[in-house]
Every structure is written in C-alpha cells, then in structure tokens.
Amino acid sequence: MKPVMPVFRHIATVLLLFFTHAAMALEAARPLYVPPVAGTGNMVKITLSLLLVLAVIVGIAWLLKRLNLTQQGKGNLLRVIGSVAIGQRERVVLVEVGDTWLLVGVGPGQIRTLHTLEKGSAQAPLPASNNATDNQFGKLLSSMLKNRQSGRQSDGS
C-alpha cells in the first residue's frame, strides 16, 4: 500500500499544475478593462445625478443668502437693519455703523446718504406686517422725504 500513495500524490500535483496553468491562461486572455455598456438608463442616471448636485449647490447658496451669514459676525462694523424696495432697482437701506444709523438710498450705479440717526433714536423696523400703523420704518422714510422736498422748495424760491 505504501507505493500507491506517492502515485496519487504525483497525479494530484500534475492535475493541480495543469489547472493552475489553465486558470492563468484564461486570466491572461481576459481584457484588463471592460467598459460598461452605454445605454439610455446609464445616461439618465448620470444626468439626474448631475442635476441633483447642481440643485444642492444652488439650494445651499440660496439658504446662505437668505440667512445673511456672510454679513453677520463679530468682526463686522456694518449691519443692515432693514431695507425697502422703492422701485425696480432702487432700495432704501437702514445701515448700522457703530453707534450711528445711516439711511442710504441705493440705485443702479449710485449710493446716497439720505439721513443720519443716532442708534436707538428711532425704533428698528419690525418685520413687514399687514397693519400700516405698525410700519415705523415707512413713517420715518415718508417724513424724511417730506423734509427733503420742503428743503428743495425753499432752495428754489
């Protein structure tokens, strides 16, 4: 019985070497990279993924603009208290600079100081409400515009 075992061992070794060489030959015959099949399903997935990424970028930019995080901070000397659109491209903005409030008119290509106030001399404008009596900023603006118009009429006479 002893001579039979080495025969099986030799046969197993030969078979193992044969199958190893066959496996290596199959591996060598296979291409290194097989590109995926380009179909409409893949193109739709790629397009939707791109649109999703762009939508996330636009959404984050909109959110940061709405939260006004870029202008707030401890190191900033300027702070926008409120603003009102008075035309398509014109705005009146109340800006806090240190202990002073500046009422600034902003238009295309120009910025003008309309009035200067001490901080706290007028109540800060509240969020827009439907009740016209609560609109302190509107009252302040209309009184300043009346004063400015009366000043022009006295200069013209």
Secondary structure, 3 states (H helix, E strand, C coil): CCCHHHHHHHHHHHHHHHHHHHHHHHHHHCCCCCCCCCCHHHHHHHHHHHHHHHHHHHHHHHHHHHHCCCCCCCCCCEEEEEEEECCCCCEEEEEEECCEEEEEEEECCEEEEEEEEECCCCCCCCCCCCCHHHCHHHHHHHHHHHHHHHHHHHHHC
